[in-house]
Amino acid sequence: MLFCTYEDFGTKEGAYVEIVLASGSPRRRELLAHLKVDFRVRTSEVSEEIDSTEPSEVVEMLSLRKAVKVAEEEKNAWVIGADTIVVQGGQILGKPSDPADAFAMLSSLQGTQHQVFSGISIIEVRDGEVKRSLSRHATTHVWMNSLSDQRIKWYIETGDPMDKAGSYGIQGYGASFIEKIEGCYFNVVGMSLSLLAEMLETCSCPLFEKS
């Protein structure tokens, strides 16, 4: 765990603050591990029904919803929630509902440009109470190569697309689909590390003050 005592905040001495990732995504676990800090994972089951159709609002609202769900069960923690969507021509593409849906998504994305939005929310909980929260997002533009139906079907049969927004992952085999990107690579994977680090610093998390 991230051992940050409340001496860092000028409050109760000896209480410990953990970083808690409110996501079951193995990709986000790997990304957060890049920051070389200890953290705990606590998944959050929340509704992903959102009234807004504005991509930036959708990912920020969903990331906050996930973080809030976990924060309600924490006593002293920095809770991180995240959400990612793919947007093409103003249409939001989430995770595919079945292989046919994955095929339709990849068929529409191949040979064109789209955007990936990832929202991050951080909630600080102290003594069981929310002290502050912050939500932001990053956008990456992605150009996908032209793909044959055979190649798309083969990829779907691997099972890899089924838990990913837009039905592909830029890491692994999905990387061969991508011609180029403009923006943060990690944002496409599921969480912009540069944005996360900036947000933690903005929230005065003592992460970067530790030796």
C-alpha positions in Angstrom: 0.0 0.0 0.0 1.0 3.6 -0.4 2.0 4.6 3.2 1.2 8.2 3.4 0.5 9.3 7.0 -1.8 12.2 7.8 1.3 14.1 9.0 1.5 14.9 5.2 -1.8 16.6 5.5 -1.4 18.1 8.9 -4.1 16.0 10.4 -4.3 12.7 12.3 -0.9 11.2 12.9 -0.5 7.5 12.2 -3.5 7.0 9.8 -2.6 5.4 6.5 -3.9 6.4 3.1 -4.0 3.8 0.3 -4.3 4.3 -3.4 -7.3 2.2 -4.6 -8.0 1.6 -8.2 -11.7 1.3 -8.8 -11.4 -0.9 -11.9 -11.1 -4.6 -12.6 -9.3 -3.9 -15.9 -6.0 -5.7 -16.1 -4.8 -3.0 -18.5 -5.4 -0.2 -16.0 -3.7 -2.3 -13.3 -0.6 -2.6 -15.5 -0.7 1.1 -16.3 -0.9 2.2 -12.7 2.0 -0.1 -11.9 4.2 1.9 -14.2 4.1 4.7 -11.6 6.0 2.4 -9.2 3.5 2.7 -6.3 1.7 0.1 -4.4 -2.1 0.1 -4.8 -5.1 -2.0 -4.2 -7.8 -3.0 -6.7 -11.4 -2.8 -5.8 -13.9 -3.3 -8.6 -17.1 -1.3 -8.8 -20.3 -2.6 -10.4 -22.2 0.5 -11.6 -24.7 1.3 -14.3 -23.2 2.7 -17.4 -26.5 4.4 -18.5 -25.7 8.1 -19.0 -28.1 10.8 -20.4 -25.4 12.8 -22.0 -24.1 12.1 -25.5 -21.1 14.4 -25.2 -18.0 12.0 -25.0 -16.0 14.1 -22.6 -19.0 14.3 -20.2 -19.7 10.6 -20.5 -16.2 9.4 -19.6 -15.9 11.9 -16.7 -19.3 11.0 -15.3 -18.7 7.2 -15.6 -15.2 7.4 -14.1 -16.6 9.5 -11.2 -19.5 7.0 -10.7 -17.0 4.1 -10.4 -14.8 6.0 -8.0 -17.8 7.1 -5.8 -19.0 3.5 -5.5 -15.7 2.4 -4.2 -15.1 5.5 -2.1 -18.3 4.8 -0.2 -16.6 1.7 1.3 -13.3 3.2 2.1 -12.0 5.0 5.2 -8.7 6.6 4.2 -7.9 6.4 0.5 -7.2 8.1 -2.8 -9.7 6.3 -5.1 -9.1 6.3 -8.8 -11.8 5.6 -11.3 -11.5 5.5 -15.1 -13.6 4.9 -18.2 -12.8 4.7 -21.9 -15.0 5.0 -25.0 -14.3 5.1 -28.7 -16.1 7.8 -30.8 -16.5 7.7 -34.6 -18.5 10.3 -36.4 -20.1 11.4 -33.1 -21.3 7.9 -32.3 -20.1 6.4 -29.0 -18.8 2.9 -29.2 -18.5 1.0 -26.0 -17.7 -2.7 -25.4 -19.3 -5.1 -28.0 -22.4 -7.0 -26.8 -21.5 -10.0 -28.9 -19.3 -11.1 -31.8 -21.6 -9.7 -34.4 -21.5 -6.3 -32.7 -17.7 -6.5 -32.6 -17.6 -7.2 -36.3 -19.9 -4.2 -37.0 -17.7 -1.9 -34.9 -14.4 -3.0 -36.5 -15.9 -2.9 -40.0 -16.9 0.7 -39.4 -13.5 1.7 -37.8 -11.2 0.1 -40.4 -9.7 2.5 -42.9 -10.9 5.5 -41.0 -10.0 7.9 -38.2 -11.7 7.9 -34.8 -11.2 9.3 -31.3 -10.6 7.6 -28.0 -11.8 9.4 -24.8 -10.7 8.3 -21.4 -11.9 9.9 -18.2 -10.2 9.8 -14.8 -11.7 10.7 -11.5 -9.9 10.9 -8.2 -11.6 11.0 -4.8 -9.9 11.7 -1.5 -11.5 9.9 1.4 -10.5 10.8 5.0 -12.0 9.3 8.1 -14.8 7.9 5.9 -15.7 11.2 4.4 -15.1 12.6 0.9 -12.8 15.6 1.2 -12.4 16.4 -2.5 -12.8 15.0 -6.0 -11.5 15.8 -9.4 -12.5 14.6 -12.9 -10.8 15.1 -16.2 -10.4 13.4 -19.5 -7.9 13.0 -22.4 -8.5 12.5 -26.1 -6.4 10.6 -28.6 -7.0 10.6 -32.4 -6.5 7.1 -34.0 -6.1 6.1 -37.6 -6.9 2.5 -38.3 -5.6 0.6 -41.4 -8.0 -1.0 -43.9 -8.9 -4.6 -42.7 -10.3 -7.5 -44.6 -13.4 -9.3 -43.3 -11.3 -12.4 -42.8 -8.8 -10.6 -40.6 -11.6 -9.0 -38.5 -13.3 -12.4 -38.0 -10.0 -14.0 -37.0 -9.4 -11.3 -34.4 -12.8 -11.7 -33.0 -12.3 -15.4 -32.7 -9.3 -14.8 -30.4 -11.8 -13.3 -27.9 -9.6 -10.2 -27.5 -12.1 -7.6 -28.6 -15.0 -8.6 -26.4 -14.0 -6.6 -23.3 -12.7 -3.5 -25.0 -14.3 -0.3 -26.1 -14.5 -0.1 -29.9 -13.8 -3.9 -30.0 -10.0 -3.6 -30.2 -7.0 -3.1 -28.0 -4.0 -1.1 -29.2 -1.7 -3.4 -27.2 -1.1 -6.9 -28.5 -2.3 -8.0 -31.9 -4.6 -5.0 -32.1 -1.5 -2.8 -32.5 -1.1 -4.1 -36.1 -4.4 -2.5 -37.0 -3.2 1.0 -36.2 -1.6 3.3 -38.8 -0.9 6.2 -36.4 -2.1 8.1 -33.4 -2.1 11.7 -32.3 -2.1 12.1 -28.5 -1.4 9.9 -25.6 -0.9 6.2 -26.3 -1.7 5.1 -22.7 -5.1 6.9 -23.1 -6.0 4.4 -25.8 -5.0 1.5 -23.6 -7.3 2.8 -20.9 -5.8 5.6 -18.8 -3.5 8.5 -19.6 -0.6 8.3 -17.2 0.5 11.9 -17.8 -3.0 13.1 -17.0 -3.3 10.8 -13.9 0.1 12.1 -12.5 -1.0 15.7 -13.1 -4.3 15.1 -11.3 -2.6 13.4 -8.3 -0.3 16.4 -8.0 -3.2 18.8 -8.4 -5.1 17.0 -5.6 -2.0 17.3 -3.4 -1.5 13.6 -3.1 2.0 13.2 -1.5 2.9 10.5 -4.0 5.7 12.5 -5.6 7.1 13.7 -2.3 8.1 10.2 -1.2 11.6 8.9 -1.7 
